[in-house]
Amino acid sequence: MTADPVRALIAAASETANRRDARVAWVHATTAAWREAQRAMDQRCCEAVERLSEQAFHALFQEEQAKVDAIRAPLIAVAERDVWPSELYFSGV
């Protein structure tokens, strides 16, 4: 017995919509994490600027910026190269 081609097309369209929705959700969650990391960095650096030496502050800033950059990197990959986390790829691609 052959599969119903209409059902197959509907299933494929549904999978595409689900994957698109998953990508949108990922972007929203990742940008929220990015905003929170940037907010936390700003808070830590503002609290430290008066009490740390310039060298210690620079080291703190670099550490905090690395955390922000780690969250931002996948967003940049998506925006610049259309490279998504593996779980967000469409089947057959």
C-alpha positions as CSV (number, residue, x, y, z in Angstrom):
1,M,0.0,0.0,0.0
2,T,1.4,3.4,-0.9
3,A,1.4,6.4,1.4
4,D,-1.2,9.1,0.8
5,P,0.7,11.9,-0.9
6,V,-1.6,14.6,0.4
7,R,-1.0,13.4,4.0
8,A,2.7,13.4,3.3
9,L,2.6,17.0,2.1
10,I,0.6,18.1,5.1
11,A,3.0,16.3,7.5
12,A,6.0,18.0,5.8
13,A,4.3,21.4,6.0
14,S,3.5,20.8,9.6
15,E,7.1,19.9,10.3
16,T,8.3,23.0,8.6
17,A,6.0,25.2,10.6
18,N,7.0,23.5,13.8
19,R,10.7,23.9,13.0
20,R,10.1,27.6,12.1
21,D,8.3,28.1,15.5
22,A,11.2,26.4,17.3
23,R,13.7,28.7,15.6
24,V,11.7,31.7,16.6
25,A,11.4,30.5,20.2
26,W,15.2,29.9,20.2
27,V,15.9,33.4,19.0
28,H,13.6,34.9,21.7
29,A,15.2,32.8,24.5
30,T,18.8,33.5,23.3
31,T,18.3,37.2,23.0
32,A,16.7,37.3,26.4
33,A,19.7,35.5,27.8
34,W,22.0,37.9,26.0
35,R,20.1,40.9,27.5
36,E,20.4,39.4,31.0
37,A,24.1,38.6,30.6
38,Q,24.7,42.2,29.4
39,R,22.7,43.6,32.3
40,A,24.6,41.4,34.8
41,M,27.9,42.5,33.2
42,D,26.9,46.2,33.5
43,Q,26.0,45.7,37.1
44,R,29.1,43.9,38.1
45,C,31.4,46.3,36.3
46,C,29.6,49.4,37.8
47,E,30.0,47.9,41.3
48,A,33.7,47.2,40.7
49,V,34.9,50.3,38.9
50,E,35.5,52.3,42.0
51,R,37.1,49.6,44.1
52,L,39.4,47.7,41.7
53,S,42.7,48.8,40.2
54,E,42.6,49.5,36.4
55,Q,44.3,46.2,35.7
56,A,41.9,44.2,37.9
57,F,39.0,46.0,36.4
58,H,40.2,45.2,32.9
59,A,40.5,41.5,33.8
60,L,37.0,41.6,35.3
61,F,35.6,43.3,32.2
62,Q,37.3,40.8,29.9
63,E,35.8,37.9,31.9
64,E,32.3,39.4,31.8
65,Q,32.6,40.3,28.1
66,A,33.5,36.7,27.3
67,K,30.3,35.5,29.0
68,V,28.2,37.9,26.9
69,D,30.1,37.0,23.7
70,A,29.5,33.3,24.3
71,I,25.8,33.9,24.3
72,R,26.0,36.3,21.3
73,A,28.1,34.0,19.1
74,P,25.3,31.7,18.0
75,L,23.1,34.7,17.2
76,I,25.9,36.1,15.0
77,A,26.3,32.7,13.3
78,V,22.6,32.7,12.4
79,A,22.5,36.3,11.3
80,E,25.7,36.3,9.2
81,R,26.0,32.7,8.0
82,D,22.5,31.1,8.5
83,V,24.1,28.6,10.8
84,W,21.7,27.3,13.4
85,P,22.1,25.0,16.4
86,S,21.8,21.4,15.0
87,E,18.5,20.7,16.6
88,L,16.9,23.5,14.7
89,Y,17.7,22.2,11.2
90,F,14.9,21.0,8.9
91,S,15.0,17.3,8.1
92,G,16.5,16.6,4.7
93,V,18.7,19.7,4.8
